[in-house]
Amino acid sequence: MHPAMPLLRRATFVLEARCSQGQTEKMVILKHSESVVIARSPEDLYDLISDVTRMGKWSPVCKACWWDEGVGPKVGAWFTGRNELPERTWETRSEVVSADRGHEFAFIVNGSWTRWGYVFAPVGGGTELTESWELLPGGVAMFEERFGADAQAQIANRLELAQKGIPATLAAIKNDAESG
């Protein structure tokens, strides 16, 4: 694959109705992922990305991350991230749920809200890096509780941030990884 290959996009927005004991229940599944080929090994890229303290230089929203004292990229480790948009700044707590060097690094934000992941697949000339975002049922519930009637608009806004942020983050990671 050519290093200038465009991003591969995968997006899903599904609203399902489930019936249990005669009741209809809404379930929203929001996912978005994109991939890029980077001329580095899966292990090299894993080492870059699993160092969450570097995320602030790549992400358009997450401006800084830091590990809890004495931990690093291993399953069960926690870190804090600071996010910034023009209208607000906030911090989140995240737990690493996958730390398989050269294969996958993933974390869940605020216990049950959002899953962010990075998958590393070897390809000719480097690695296909896939970044994914998924709003989990706990995140949907949080938006409904916090925003009420405006929840769907807020959720759509977060999906749009992921759709814009993921390609920008991947491009910055590619630039950083291939220039150093």
Kinemage of the C-alpha trace (Angstrom):
@kinemage 1
@onewidth
@group {chain A} dominant
@subgroup {mainchain}
@vectorlist {calphas} color= white
{ca met a 1} P 0.000 0.000 0.000
{ca his a 2} L 1.194 3.481 -0.819
{ca pro a 3} L 2.066 5.744 2.181
{ca ala a 4} L -0.146 8.510 0.744
{ca met a 5} L -3.131 6.147 0.722
{ca pro a 6} L -6.295 7.899 1.944
{ca leu a 7} L -7.895 6.949 5.224
{ca leu a 8} L -10.237 3.983 5.235
{ca arg a 9} L -13.522 4.909 6.942
{ca arg a 10} L -15.940 2.703 8.791
{ca ala a 11} L -18.894 4.311 10.521
{ca thr a 12} L -21.991 2.910 12.127
{ca phe a 13} L -24.996 4.648 13.616
{ca val a 14} L -27.614 2.072 14.532
{ca leu a 15} L -30.868 2.530 16.391
{ca glu a 16} L -32.427 -0.794 17.269
{ca ala a 17} L -35.740 -1.662 18.874
{ca arg a 18} L -35.775 -4.694 21.124
{ca cys a 19} L -38.819 -6.351 22.566
{ca ser a 20} L -38.645 -7.991 25.961
{ca gln a 21} L -41.826 -9.021 27.729
{ca gly a 22} L -43.947 -6.927 25.392
{ca gln a 23} L -41.972 -3.701 25.879
{ca thr a 24} L -40.042 -1.843 23.243
{ca glu a 25} L -36.607 -0.702 24.312
{ca lys a 26} L -34.382 1.658 22.351
{ca met a 27} L -30.705 0.855 22.028
{ca val a 28} L -28.353 3.272 20.314
{ca ile a 29} L -25.032 1.966 19.054
{ca leu a 30} L -22.607 4.594 17.874
{ca lys a 31} L -19.280 3.575 16.363
{ca his a 32} L -16.736 5.170 14.104
{ca ser a 33} L -13.315 4.016 12.960
{ca glu a 34} L -10.745 4.934 10.366
{ca ser a 35} L -7.440 3.438 9.309
{ca val a 36} L -4.177 4.640 7.811
{ca val a 37} L -1.002 2.852 6.750
{ca ile a 38} L 2.143 4.017 8.537
{ca ala a 39} L 5.684 3.019 7.602
{ca arg a 40} L 6.571 1.656 11.042
{ca ser a 41} L 6.249 -1.735 12.726
{ca pro a 42} L 3.166 -2.597 14.813
{ca glu a 43} L 5.363 -2.748 17.923
{ca asp a 44} L 6.865 0.706 17.280
{ca leu a 45} L 3.428 2.240 16.787
{ca tyr a 46} L 2.054 0.465 19.849
{ca asp a 47} L 4.887 1.914 21.943
{ca leu a 48} L 4.070 5.433 20.689
{ca ile a 49} L 0.307 5.234 21.154
{ca ser a 50} L 0.224 3.330 24.435
{ca asp a 51} L 2.233 6.202 25.947
{ca val a 52} L -0.920 8.255 26.526
{ca thr a 53} L 1.169 11.234 27.650
{ca arg a 54} L 1.815 11.839 23.921
{ca met a 55} L -1.877 12.068 22.932
{ca gly a 56} L -2.008 15.830 23.506
{ca lys a 57} L 0.332 16.456 20.578
{ca trp a 58} L -1.829 14.447 18.152
{ca ser a 59} L -5.478 14.936 19.092
{ca pro a 60} L -7.484 18.038 18.203
{ca val a 61} L -9.572 17.652 21.409
{ca cys a 62} L -7.473 15.782 23.983
{ca lys a 63} L -4.734 18.219 24.980
{ca ala a 64} L -2.991 16.214 27.743
{ca cys a 65} L -3.008 12.817 29.460
{ca trp a 66} L -1.179 11.552 32.505
{ca trp a 67} L -0.972 8.167 34.191
{ca asp a 68} L -1.918 7.568 37.783
{ca glu a 69} L 1.271 7.462 39.811
{ca gly a 70} L 3.292 4.319 39.236
{ca val a 71} L 1.260 2.864 36.365
{ca gly a 72} L 1.625 2.642 32.623
{ca pro a 73} L 0.107 0.884 29.639
{ca lys a 74} L -1.250 -2.310 31.185
{ca val a 75} L -4.761 -3.673 31.575
{ca gly a 76} L -6.399 -2.148 34.628
{ca ala a 77} L -4.205 0.986 34.624
{ca trp a 78} L -5.958 4.357 34.956
{ca phe a 79} L -5.104 7.746 33.496
{ca thr a 80} L -6.636 11.203 33.291
{ca gly a 81} L -7.155 13.159 30.081
{ca arg a 82} L -7.809 16.868 29.632
{ca asn a 83} L -10.011 17.789 26.689
{ca glu a 84} L -10.517 21.260 25.268
{ca leu a 85} L -13.013 22.780 22.878
{ca pro a 86} L -13.539 26.513 22.350
{ca glu a 87} L -16.633 26.446 24.579
{ca arg a 88} L -15.349 24.253 27.416
{ca thr a 89} L -12.541 22.258 29.046
{ca trp a 90} L -13.070 19.007 30.961
{ca glu a 91} L -11.199 16.014 32.334
{ca thr a 92} L -12.024 12.321 32.080
{ca arg a 93} L -10.741 9.202 33.795
{ca ser a 94} L -9.964 6.190 31.636
{ca glu a 95} L -9.086 2.560 32.299
{ca val a 96} L -6.925 0.490 29.961
{ca val a 97} L -8.923 -2.576 28.840
{ca ser a 98} L -6.534 -3.942 26.193
{ca ala a 99} L -2.743 -3.707 26.187
{ca asp a 100} L -1.513 -6.296 23.699
{ca arg a 101} L 1.773 -4.909 22.333
{ca gly a 102} L 1.774 -4.689 18.556
{ca his a 103} L -1.899 -5.761 18.315
{ca glu a 104} L -4.299 -3.563 20.303
{ca phe a 105} L -4.400 -0.753 22.850
{ca ala a 106} L -7.814 0.337 24.161
{ca phe a 107} L -9.383 2.158 27.066
{ca ile a 108} L -12.834 2.944 28.428
{ca val a 109} L -13.667 6.488 29.503
{ca asn a 110} L -15.373 7.121 32.850
{ca gly a 111} L -16.017 3.452 33.571
{ca ser a 112} L -18.717 2.820 30.977
{ca trp a 113} L -19.160 5.790 28.653
{ca thr a 114} L -16.896 5.464 25.630
{ca arg a 115} L -14.403 2.948 24.275
{ca trp a 116} L -11.403 4.216 22.315
{ca gly a 117} L -9.140 1.681 20.636
{ca tyr a 118} L -6.151 1.299 18.363
{ca val a 119} L -5.547 -1.878 16.352
{ca phe a 120} L -2.202 -2.558 14.672
{ca ala a 121} L -2.138 -4.849 11.606
{ca pro a 122} L 1.087 -5.542 9.701
{ca val a 123} L 0.908 -4.783 5.975
{ca gly a 124} L 3.538 -4.497 3.269
{ca gly a 125} L 5.692 -1.498 4.077
{ca gly a 126} L 4.403 -0.928 7.595
{ca thr a 127} L 1.271 -1.124 9.711
{ca glu a 128} L -2.379 -0.424 9.127
{ca leu a 129} L -3.379 1.541 12.224
{ca thr a 130} L -7.096 1.666 12.990
{ca glu a 131} L -8.472 4.090 15.554
{ca ser a 132} L -12.012 3.421 16.781
{ca trp a 133} L -14.559 5.190 18.947
{ca glu a 134} L -17.713 3.652 20.381
{ca leu a 135} L -20.317 5.286 22.585
{ca leu a 136} L -21.310 2.581 25.065
{ca pro a 137} L -24.767 2.112 26.667
{ca gly a 138} L -23.475 3.808 29.837
{ca gly a 139} L -22.539 6.845 27.762
{ca val a 140} L -25.966 6.975 26.153
{ca ala a 141} L -27.568 6.786 29.611
{ca met a 142} L -25.304 9.589 30.863
{ca phe a 143} L -26.295 11.843 27.949
{ca glu a 144} L -29.986 11.108 28.500
{ca glu a 145} L -29.696 11.870 32.215
{ca arg a 146} L -27.552 14.979 31.802
{ca phe a 147} L -29.163 16.518 28.706
{ca gly a 148} L -32.731 15.151 28.645
{ca ala a 149} L -34.508 16.177 25.443
{ca asp a 150} L -31.217 17.478 24.007
{ca ala a 151} L -29.440 14.120 24.463
{ca gln a 152} L -29.656 13.018 20.828
{ca ala a 153} L -28.218 16.339 19.615
{ca gln a 154} L -25.378 16.043 22.134
{ca ile a 155} L -24.695 12.450 21.049
{ca ala a 156} L -24.706 13.495 17.379
{ca asn a 157} L -22.193 16.214 18.290
{ca arg a 158} L -19.870 13.631 19.911
{ca leu a 159} L -20.124 11.418 16.828
{ca glu a 160} L -19.208 14.406 14.655
{ca leu a 161} L -16.218 15.165 16.912
{ca ala a 162} L -15.053 11.558 16.481
{ca gln a 163} L -15.573 11.689 12.711
{ca lys a 164} L -13.441 14.844 12.482
{ca gly a 165} L -10.973 14.028 15.251
{ca ile a 166} L -9.984 10.496 14.284
{ca pro a 167} L -8.572 11.369 10.833
{ca ala a 168} L -6.762 14.393 12.285
{ca thr a 169} L -5.270 12.239 15.055
{ca leu a 170} L -4.233 9.492 12.630
{ca ala a 171} L -2.604 12.026 10.300
{ca ala a 172} L -0.651 13.526 13.223
{ca ile a 173} L 0.437 10.075 14.458
{ca lys a 174} L 1.529 9.144 10.906
{ca asn a 175} L 3.504 12.371 10.551
{ca asp a 176} L 5.166 11.940 13.939
{ca ala a 177} L 5.933 8.227 13.463
{ca glu a 178} L 7.348 8.590 9.970
{ca ser a 179} L 9.391 11.715 10.659
{ca gly a 180} L 11.187 10.400 13.729
